[in-house]
């Protein structure tokens, strides 16, 4: 009996249990602690005004397919196998198949997720440009056991092992992971779902309709893995993600994504070492804008002229800028 495990000074207490955990997995839990009673209103990044350049939109379907391949690999590693009908108890899933064979709804979800991720990256202030893509991109070679499914499908995600993310890219991954949750929650709420202590599709209840801070750790890990794979997929295809530059404002303990300045660079760069060169710029927006030159190894995290790797000219103040000094 449970009371036999009590210490001499302990008293057995029985509290009402409103949450029974995941019974199919033999997990019992309860009662859940109540963090607060503030209504949760998901606020994903607004991307309604974002227009993707053609060279960025071209990567959409490749991103969507690799998102599926990574998901499928993870599912199989967790013990799932292909089945004509989904069965959570038996671990069967009909989406463990080639991307082109997915149901239209599932395929559309992956494509929209990839598209929304690209728009979010730009909305967060990152600049996407194109470098020379590698000649050949390899896929991970997985063993037949356990990855080869009864329908002949075996996941083939891109080999991203050589891609290492910088601190700025890791910060982007965290932002994308949280935004993915907010997008999902907003969609669920628009479909009349509400918070519930247990998942119930018939009554449209979900225990995950919570602020990201309180979301189950497994969901956070899954969201972050998807975001990380997406960013690394962009990088392996030769895309360059320049983070926002400048000071970041802090308001009420939250980081504002609106930086005081950012650096843009030409889609094509030309290294020069002799002669005299010039280029023309058309300024289409008001405010302080600097133009100039930069070395090929100049970091986008520093404003133009902010270090010894670039030279800038501020037309509004009529000042030359180099190594952080103005004259």
N, C-alpha and C positions, 0 to 999 in steps of 0.2 A: 504493500500500500504506500501511497505517496507520503502519508504522515510519518511513516517510519524513517524517512530521509531527513526530517526536520531536526535542526539543532535544538537543544533543551530550551533555549530562550525564544525560539521562533514559534509563531502561531499560524496555523493553517487558515488561509482566507480564500473564499470562493467568490470570484467576481463574474458578472455576466459576460459572456463571450459573444461578440458581434461579428467575429471574423473567424472563419474556419480554415483559412489557408488554402493550399492546393491539395485537396483530398486525393486526386488522381495520382499525386506524387508522394502521398503519405506525409504531407507536411501540415502540421497543425500549429496555429498561432492565435493569439488574442488575449485580452482585448487590445485594439489599436490605440496608441496614444493620440489624443486630439491636439494638433499643433496650434491651430487657431481657427477662428470662424470667419475669416475674411474670404469673401467670394473670389474665386479664381477666374480671371478674365484673360485668356491667352492673347498675347500681343506679338505675333510674328513680325519680322521685318517687312515693311511695306515695299513691295517690288512692282507695284502697279504701273509705275512710270519708267521702268527700266527696259530699254531696248538693247537686245544683244547684238553685237556685231556679227556678221555672217560667219567669220572665221571661228567665233566662239560657239555659235549655235551648231556648227558642223560636228562638234564633239559630243553633242547631246545623246545621240543613239548609242555611241560607244560607251559613254558613261553609264547609261541605263543598262546596257547588256552586262557590263562588268559588275554593277551593283547586284544584279541577279546572280551572276556566277559566284560572287563572294557570299551572298546569302545562302545559296544552295550548298556551298562547301561547308559553311558553318552548321547548317541543318543536319547534313550527313554526319559531320563530326559529333553532333549531339545525339546521334542514334536514329535519326529519321530516315525513312526510305520512301521510294515512289509508291503511290497508290492512286487508283482511279478516283477515290473519294477521300477527303480529309478525315482522319481519325486520330484525335489527340491521344487517346488511350493506347492505340497500337503504334503511334508514331508514323502515320502514313500521310503523305502530302502529294497532291496532284501537280504542284508547281515545280517538282523536282524533274524538270525537263528542259529541253533547249529553249532559249529565249524566244525564238520565232514560233514555238509551239505553245507558248503561254496563252491562257485565256486573254481576250482583248482587255478586260478590266485590269488584270494584273500587269500586262505589258504597258498599258496606258499609265498606270500608277508609277512604274519605274521611270518612264520617260518624263512624266510630269515632275517627279522627284529630282531627276537630273537637271531639268530645265529650271526648276525653282531654286536649286542649289547654285547654279550659275548666276542667276539674277540676284540671289542673296549676296554672293561674293562681291558683286559690283555695288549693290546697295550699301554694303558695309564699308565702302570706300576703297576697296582693292581695285587695282587696275590690271586687266588681263591683256597680255600681249603674246605674240607668237614668235617662238624661236625656231630654229631648224629642228624638225622632229628626227628622232633616231631612225636609222635605216630599217631596223627590224625590232619589233617588240615581242618578246617571248611570253608564252603562257606557262603557268605552273604545271608541271607534270605530276599529276596525282596518281597514286597506285590504284589498281582496280579494286582492291579490297581496302576499305569498304565503299569506295566512291562510285564504282560502276553500278548503275541501277538496272533494274530488270527491263526497263524500256530502252536500254542502250545508251542512256545519257550519263556522261561523266563531266562534272564541272571543270572549266578551264579558265580560271581567273588569270588576269595579267600578273606577271612576275614583277612585283613592286619592291622586292627585297633590297634593291640597290638605292632606293629613294629614301633619303633621310630628311625629315622635316625640321626646319629651323624653329626657334622659339616663336617667331611671328606666325609661322604656319600652324604651330600647335595651338596658338591663341585663336586662329581662324577656325580650326577644327572644333574647339570648345563652343564657339559662337554658333557654328553650323549645327552642332549636335543639339544645343538648346532650342534653336529655331525649328529644327525638325519636330521636336516634341510639341512646340507651340502651334505649328501648322497642323499636326495631327489632332491636337486637342480642339483647335478652332473648327476643324472639319467635323469632328465628332459632335460638338455642341450644336453646330448648324443642322445636324441630322437628328436633333432632339435627345442626344445622349446626356445623362447627368451622372454625377458622382455616386458611386455605390461601393459598399465594402467588399463586394465580390463581383467578378465579371459575369454579366448576364446579358446576352445578346437579345433575348426576347423582350426584356424590360428596358433595354438600352441603358445599362448601368456599367460603369467602369471604375475600378479603384485607382486608375492612372490619370484621372482628370484632376491633377494636382499641379501646383507650381513645380517647376523643374527641380528645385531644391529637394522636394519631398518625394520625387519619383523613385521607384524601385531601382536599386543599383544595377541590376541586370539590364534594364532598359537604357540607362545612361551609357553603359558599356557598349551596347548594341548600336545606339545612335552615334556614339563617338567613333566606333569602328567603321561605320558606313561613311561618316564625314571624312575620316582619315583616308580611307581607300579612295574616295572621290577626289580629294586634293592631290593625292599621290598619282592618281590616274592622269589628272591634268598635267602634272609635272612630267610624267614619263612620256607623254605625247608631245612634249616640247613647248608647252605653254608656260608663261612666266606670270607669277602672281606678285605684283608689287603692293605691299601693305600701305595703309595710310601713314603719312609722315606728320611730324609736328607734335605739339603738346596735346594731350588728351584731357578733356575737362572732366572733373569728377563732381557729380551733383548728387547730394544725399546718399553718399556712399556707393553710388552706381557709376560705372564708367560710361561716359558718353562716347558714341561712335563718331561724333562730328569733330574732326581734327582741325587745328588752326590753319593748316596748309597741307598740300600733298604735292608730290612730284610726278609729272607725266613724262614719258619719253616716247620718241618716235617708234612707230611699228617696225621700221627698218633702220638699223644703225650702220654708219659708215666710219670705219677707223681711218684717220688721216694723220700723217706724220710730217708733211712738208707742204709748202705753198700757202696760199691764202684762200680761205673758204668762208662762205656765209650761207645762211638759210633765212627763209621768211616765215613769219608767224602772224596769223590773223587772230586778234583778241576779240572774242565774241561775248564776253561777260564782264561786268564791272568788278571793281575791287583791285587789290594789289596782286599783280602778276609779274613773276620774274621769268626771264628767259636766259639761256646760256648754253654752255658746253659742259660735258662731263667725260671723264675717263671711262673706259669700258668696265672697270671694276668698281665704279662708284656705286655706293649702296643707296637704295631708294628710301631708307629710313632717315636719311639726313636731307634737310632742305637744300635746294640748289645754292651753291656757294657756302654751305655750312661747314665744309671741311676743305682739305687740300685736293680733293678728287673732282671738284667741279668749280665752275666760274659762273656767276649769275649777274644779271642786270635788272634792277627794279625800276620800271618805267615811271611808276607813280611817284616814287621818292627821288628818282634820278640818281640812283646810287649803284655803284659796282660792288659786288659781294664776292669775297674769297676768304676761305679759312675762317668763316664766321665774322669777318671784319667788313665794315662798309666804308666806302669813301666816295 
